[in-house]
Amino acid sequence: MTVDAESAGQRLDNFLMRHLKGVPKTHVYRIIRSGEVRINKGRVAADTRVQEGDEVRLPPVRVAAAPTEEAVRAVPPREFPVLYEDDALVAIDKPAGTAVHGGSGVSFGVIEQLRRARPEARFLELVHRLDRDTSGILLIAKKRSALTRLQDQFRERATDKTYLALVQGTWPARQKVLDQPLRKYLLPDGERRVRVTTADDPEAMRAITLVKLRSVAPARTLQGLPALSLLEVTIKTGRTHQIRVHLSSAGHGIAGDDKYGDFDLNGRLQKAGLGRMFLHAWRLQFDHPASGERIALQAELPPELARWEPAAG
């Protein structure tokens, strides 16, 4: 494929992930590392910047089929609560239960709905992702230049991302850093999972999570609930399911997490009124892609989580 003027200056990995729809990110990096991706016949690295006119050679890969006009029309237009917006980007407060994009059994997500709600928008692309069951701050670029610069910040760990998570048990206040590599794997039915692994695992991805204990709710004997801790969790790496796996491996699964949490406890929490996973993208700081100004955003807990927030102190 030939790089057009609009894509000039973009990192190779971001350029490929935009064009290879439906191809897993891990596969994109694998074909780059193996030398199967060439630019102008030469080997390249993931952080190589593509330039207008470059010829990018790829091995055969299976990409997702483009949606039909009928499928696009079937997407219901939807706006989401806006936390910040200008000509370069929009930051929304994503509700839980809504995927950020279609795929994996989901017909559409936030980005498809927003595009339908804003037919005049020439460019709308996700800067990063949140799990379907996670609520909170989600950035969407309105210009390709903004997308490139923001994605670079996420990749280079120049952003500050803090989540609020309610976990089972009393979190030890002195435990502040979780530095454990993670590995993806598939269940027999093909569903994706992540687990803690060892540093010498060839599939290991380094993952660093910072934890601050915010408050603790004592055990509620009458409701059969253990003590619950509210944590401020800052991720220094953006691995799939990183917070969920790190906290679960520490023995403090997130309340309501149906993949890595305590299933018996989840049932009791649901009877007590918690109908979703308590993980919320609370704060985000980044440099504005045009002005360079440091932007600090905050999305307050939605009502269904706020009622479970333990009192501080």
C-alpha positions as a printed Julia matrix, in Angstrom:
313×3 Matrix{Float64}:
   0.0     0.0    0.0
   1.11    3.58  -0.59
   1.17    6.16   2.21
  -0.99    9.18   1.46
  -0.38   12.78   2.57
  -2.88   12.51   5.42
  -0.93    9.62   7.01
   2.51   11.21   6.63
   4.4    11.41   9.92
   2.39    8.65  11.61
   4.15    5.81  13.42
   4.17    2.57  11.45
   2.32    0.59  14.15
  -0.48    3.17  14.34
  -0.64    3.38  10.53
  -1.04   -0.4   10.24
  -3.61   -0.69  13.03
  -5.75    1.89  11.27
  -5.6     0.08   7.94
  -5.66   -3.52   9.16
  -9.11   -3.49  10.71
  -9.85   -6.6   12.75
  -6.19   -7.72  12.93
  -5.09   -8.16  16.58
  -2.54   -5.63  17.8
  -0.23   -8.45  18.89
  -0.19   -9.8   15.31
   0.63   -6.35  13.91
   3.68   -6.12  16.2
   4.68   -9.71  15.4
   4.84   -9.15  11.63
   6.81   -5.92  12.18
   9.33   -7.64  14.48
   9.73  -10.59  12.11
  10.65   -8.28   9.22
   7.58   -9.22   7.17
   6.61   -5.53   6.96
   8.86   -3.52   4.66
   8.91    0.15   3.68
  10.5     0.82   0.3
  11.91   -2.74   0.51
  13.73   -2.08   3.79
  13.16   -3.54   7.27
  11.56   -1.16   9.75
  10.66   -0.81  13.43
   7.26   -0.15  15.01
   8.17    3.48  15.73
   9.32    4.25  12.17
   7.51    7.31  10.81
   5.85    6.75   7.44
   6.14    9.44   4.8
   3.95   10.38   1.87
   4.67    8.12  -1.09
   6.26    5.33   0.97
   5.47    1.84  -0.32
   4.49   -0.43   2.59
   4.7    -4.15   1.85
   2.69   -6.54   4.04
   2.37  -10.32   4.32
  -1.1   -11.79   3.71
  -3.38  -10.88   6.62
  -7.1   -11.31   7.14
  -8.81   -7.96   7.73
 -12.37   -7.3    8.78
 -14.85   -6.73   5.98
 -15.98   -3.14   5.53
 -19.48   -2.58   6.93
 -22.26   -2.41   4.36
 -24.35    0.72   3.94
 -27.26   -1.18   5.46
 -25.18   -2.06   8.53
 -24.07    1.57   8.93
 -27.68    2.79   8.74
 -28.65    0.26  11.41
 -26.36    1.94  13.96
 -28.44    4.2   16.23
 -26.98    7.72  16.47
 -25.98    8.62  20.01
 -24.21   11.47  21.75
 -22.42   10.91  25.06
 -21.76   13.27  27.99
 -18.94   15.59  26.9
 -16.19   16.43  29.38
 -14.1    18.52  26.97
 -14.26   19.39  23.28
 -12.5    21.62  20.77
 -11.46   21.4   17.11
  -8.88   18.69  17.8
 -10.59   16.24  20.11
 -13.59   15.34  22.22
 -13.46   13.65  25.63
 -16.6    11.81  26.67
 -17.8    10.06  29.81
 -18.44    6.54  28.52
 -21.18    4.57  30.27
 -20.57    0.99  31.39
 -22.02   -1.72  29.19
 -21.16    0.05  25.93
 -18.25   -1.19  23.82
 -15.94    1.46  22.38
 -16.21   -0.09  18.9
 -17.95   -2.9   17.05
 -16.47   -6.38  16.76
 -16.21   -9.61  18.81
 -19.95  -10.16  18.73
 -20.82   -6.46  19.14
 -22.44   -4.81  16.12
 -21.48   -1.26  17.08
 -19.94    0.77  19.83
 -19.28    4.35  20.94
 -17.33    5.38  17.86
 -19.91    4.08  15.35
 -22.76    5.71  17.27
 -20.94    9.02  17.54
 -20.17    9.03  13.82
 -23.85    8.46  13.08
 -24.8    11.29  15.46
 -22.29   13.63  13.77
 -22.57   12.98  10.02
 -20.84   16.3    9.3
 -17.67   15.21  11.12
 -14.94   14.43   8.6
 -12.79   12.49  11.07
 -13.57   10.71  14.35
 -11.19    8.05  15.68
 -10.62    6.43  19.07
  -7.38    7.54  20.69
  -7.41    4.65  23.2
  -9.83    2.04  24.53
 -11.78    1.11  27.62
 -13.25   -2.29  28.43
 -16.95   -2.58  27.69
 -17.81   -2.83  31.4
 -15.59    0.1   32.41
 -17.06    3.61  32.58
 -15.29    6.94  32.43
 -13.05    9.16  30.31
 -12.59    8.22  26.65
 -10.7    10.4   24.14
 -11.71   10.67  20.47
  -9.61   12.57  17.92
 -11.27   14.9   15.42
  -8.13   15.31  13.28
  -5.5    12.83  12.14
  -2.71   15.04  13.48
  -4.38   15.01  16.91
  -4.78   11.22  16.76
  -1.1    10.7   15.99
   0.16   13.03  18.72
  -2.22   11.7   21.37
  -1.47    8.06  20.57
   2.24    8.84  20.81
   1.66   10.22  24.3
  -0.19    7.09  25.38
   2.52    4.86  23.92
   5.33    6.89  25.47
   3.58    6.93  28.87
   3.32   10.72  28.85
  -0.29   10.6   30.04
  -1.54   10.12  33.61
  -4.49    7.7   33.82
  -6.13    7.01  37.18
  -9.09    4.72  37.8
 -11.31    4.14  40.81
 -11.78    0.46  41.7
 -13.72   -1.15  44.55
 -12.08   -4.42  45.57
 -12.79   -7.2   48.01
 -10.98   -7.21  51.34
  -8.86   -4.59  53.07
  -6.08   -3.45  50.77
  -2.72   -3.16  52.59
  -1.92    0.56  52.5
   1.81   -0.15  52.18
   1.34   -2.07  48.93
   1.65    0.68  46.34
   3.31   -0.86  43.27
   2.33   -3.93  41.25
   5.05   -4.73  38.72
   4.15   -8.09  37.2
   4.37   -9.11  33.54
   1.17  -10.21  31.83
   0.41  -12.7   29.09
  -2.65  -13.1   26.89
  -4.19  -16.52  26.29
  -7.41  -18.0   24.92
 -10.0   -20.14  26.65
 -11.18  -23.32  24.86
 -14.14  -21.36  23.48
 -11.79  -18.76  22.0
 -12.5   -16.01  24.53
  -9.5   -13.85  25.42
  -8.02  -13.82  28.91
  -4.9   -12.4   30.56
  -2.8   -13.79  33.41
   0.3   -12.89  35.39
   3.41  -14.61  34.07
   7.19  -14.58  34.56
   9.7   -12.17  33.09
  11.37  -14.94  31.07
   8.11  -15.84  29.31
   8.65  -14.98  25.61
   5.06  -13.69  25.46
   5.42  -11.57  28.62
   4.45   -7.89  28.49
   5.7    -5.69  31.31
   2.86   -4.09  33.28
   3.14   -1.53  36.09
   0.2    -0.48  38.26
   0.32    2.06  41.1
  -2.23    1.69  43.89
  -3.36    4.15  46.55
  -5.84    3.12  49.23
  -8.61    5.71  49.38
 -11.11    4.27  51.89
 -12.41    1.0   53.36
 -15.97   -0.11  54.05
 -16.16   -2.6   56.94
 -17.71   -6.04  56.51
 -21.51   -6.07  56.43
 -22.49   -9.21  58.3
 -26.21   -8.91  57.67
 -25.67   -8.68  53.9
 -22.95  -11.33  53.92
 -20.39   -8.93  52.46
 -16.69   -8.71  53.34
 -14.76   -5.49  53.84
 -14.43   -3.55  50.57
 -11.62   -1.14  49.66
 -11.84    1.79  47.26
  -8.55    2.27  45.38
  -7.08    4.96  43.18
  -5.25    2.97  40.51
  -2.8     4.6   38.11
  -1.5     2.57  35.19
   1.94    3.22  33.76
   1.44    0.68  30.99
  -1.77    0.11  29.04
  -2.07   -3.67  28.86
  -5.34   -5.48  28.19
  -7.24   -6.1   31.47
  -4.15   -4.89  33.37
  -5.9    -3.46  36.43
  -8.33   -6.34  36.7
  -5.61   -9.01  36.53
  -3.11   -7.23  38.79
  -5.66   -6.63  41.54
  -7.08  -10.14  41.28
  -3.61  -11.71  41.43
  -2.98   -9.7   44.61
  -6.04  -11.36  46.17
  -8.32   -8.34  45.85
 -10.55   -8.88  42.83
 -12.66   -5.98  41.6
 -16.26   -6.0   42.81
 -18.53   -7.23  40.04
 -15.72   -8.41  37.73
 -17.17  -11.45  35.94
 -13.83  -12.5   34.41
 -11.26  -12.21  37.19
 -13.3   -11.49  40.31
 -14.85  -13.66  43.04
 -17.98  -15.14  41.46
 -19.65  -15.96  44.79
 -19.06  -12.44  46.07
 -20.33  -10.97  42.8
 -23.6   -12.79  43.32
 -23.99  -11.35  46.8
 -23.08   -7.87  45.57
 -25.66   -8.11  42.81
 -28.36   -9.03  45.33
 -27.26   -6.01  47.38
 -27.66   -3.73  44.36
 -24.29   -3.61  42.54
 -25.19   -4.64  39.01
 -21.87   -3.96  37.24
 -18.11   -4.02  37.68
 -16.8    -1.2   39.88
 -14.03    0.13  37.63
 -14.17    3.74  36.46
 -11.7     5.8   34.4
 -11.69    8.74  36.8
  -8.87   11.11  35.88
  -6.79   11.7   32.76
  -4.02   14.18  32.04
  -2.35   14.73  28.67
  -0.73   17.46  26.59
  -3.09   19.09  24.1
  -2.05   17.86  20.62
  -2.11   21.39  19.14
  -1.27   23.85  21.92
   0.83   21.6   24.17
  -1.18   22.81  27.17
  -1.56   20.22  29.93
  -5.21   19.14  30.06
  -6.61   17.57  33.25
  -9.99   15.85  33.04
 -12.13   14.17  35.68
 -15.29   12.06  35.38
 -17.2    11.65  38.63
 -18.51    8.25  39.64
 -21.87    7.44  38.03
 -24.78    7.1   40.49
 -24.81    3.29  40.46
 -21.21    3.29  41.74
 -21.27    6.42  43.9
 -23.71    4.8   46.31
 -21.08    2.12  47.01
 -18.23    4.57  47.68
 -16.92    4.02  51.24
 -16.58    7.15  53.34
 -12.98    8.4   53.53
 -11.18    8.33  56.84
